[in-house]
Amino acid sequence: MTSSKTKYQKESSRLADSANLAKIRCLDDAVYVQAVYLLVLFFSTIGAKLLLKNYECPLGAIDMVVKHRGRLFFIGIDRDNLEKPVNYYLKRYGIRGIEYDVVSL
């Protein structure tokens, strides 16, 4: 039987492998991969669902969008300002009346 830790490690590796590391400006690749691993581990532990990753729009980028218990979490790793791309995302997809948090690492 596979341990829970192995399951999370596989998921974080899958996400880290699919992430476009060339776009990271200030963090080196190893730190970025560790940040992705910790975020995936945390959200997997609480039963959250990864909706998308590496969302780009004319106003910036969002690294991950996660949903848990009716709340959206917008995550930016090495992002100065997530508010503009988050507002763009919400308007583009017609999302209203939902609680959300913006997490920048």
C-alpha positions in Angstrom: 0.0 0.0 0.0 1.3 3.5 -0.9 1.8 5.9 2.0 0.1 9.3 2.0 3.5 11.0 1.8 4.4 9.2 -1.4 1.0 10.2 -2.9 1.7 13.9 -2.1 5.3 13.7 -3.3 4.1 12.3 -6.7 1.5 15.0 -7.0 4.0 17.8 -6.2 6.5 16.3 -8.7 3.8 16.2 -11.4 2.9 19.9 -10.8 6.5 21.0 -10.5 7.4 19.1 -13.8 4.6 20.8 -15.6 5.3 24.2 -14.2 7.1 26.6 -16.6 10.2 27.3 -14.6 11.7 29.6 -17.3 9.2 32.3 -16.3 10.3 32.6 -12.7 12.2 35.8 -12.3 13.6 36.1 -8.8 13.4 32.7 -7.3 15.8 30.0 -8.4 14.3 26.7 -9.7 15.0 24.7 -6.5 13.2 27.2 -4.2 10.2 27.4 -6.7 9.9 23.6 -6.8 10.0 23.5 -2.9 7.3 26.2 -2.7 5.1 24.3 -5.2 5.6 21.0 -3.2 4.7 22.7 0.1 1.6 24.3 -1.3 0.4 21.1 -3.0 1.1 19.1 0.2 -0.9 21.6 2.3 -3.9 21.9 -0.1 -4.0 18.1 -0.7 -4.0 17.5 3.1 -7.1 19.7 3.6 -8.8 18.1 0.6 -8.7 21.1 -1.7 -9.0 20.9 -5.5 -6.4 22.4 -7.9 -8.5 24.2 -10.6 -5.6 25.6 -12.7 -2.0 26.5 -12.7 0.1 29.1 -14.6 -2.8 31.4 -15.5 -1.6 34.4 -17.5 -3.5 37.5 -18.5 -2.6 41.0 -19.8 -2.4 42.2 -16.2 -0.1 39.6 -14.8 0.0 36.0 -13.8 -1.3 33.6 -11.1 0.6 30.4 -10.3 -2.3 28.4 -8.9 -6.0 28.6 -8.3 -7.3 26.2 -5.7 -10.9 25.7 -4.4 -11.7 24.5 -1.0 -15.2 24.5 0.7 -16.6 27.1 -1.7 -13.6 29.5 -1.3 -11.1 30.2 -4.0 -7.4 30.6 -3.3 -5.3 32.5 -5.7 -1.6 31.8 -5.2 1.4 33.6 -6.6 4.9 32.6 -6.0 7.3 35.5 -6.4 4.5 37.8 -7.5 4.4 41.4 -6.3 0.8 42.2 -7.1 -1.9 39.5 -7.6 -4.9 41.8 -7.2 -5.1 42.9 -10.8 -4.8 39.4 -12.4 -7.2 38.0 -9.7 -9.8 40.7 -10.6 -9.3 40.0 -14.3 -9.8 36.3 -13.7 -13.0 36.8 -11.7 -14.5 39.2 -14.3 -13.4 37.0 -17.3 -15.2 34.0 -15.9 -18.1 35.8 -14.4 -17.4 34.7 -10.9 -19.4 36.8 -8.3 -20.4 36.3 -4.8 -17.7 33.9 -3.9 -15.1 34.3 -1.1 -11.5 34.3 -2.1 -8.1 34.8 -0.7 -4.9 36.0 -2.3 -1.7 34.3 -1.2 1.6 35.6 -2.4 4.9 34.0 -1.4 
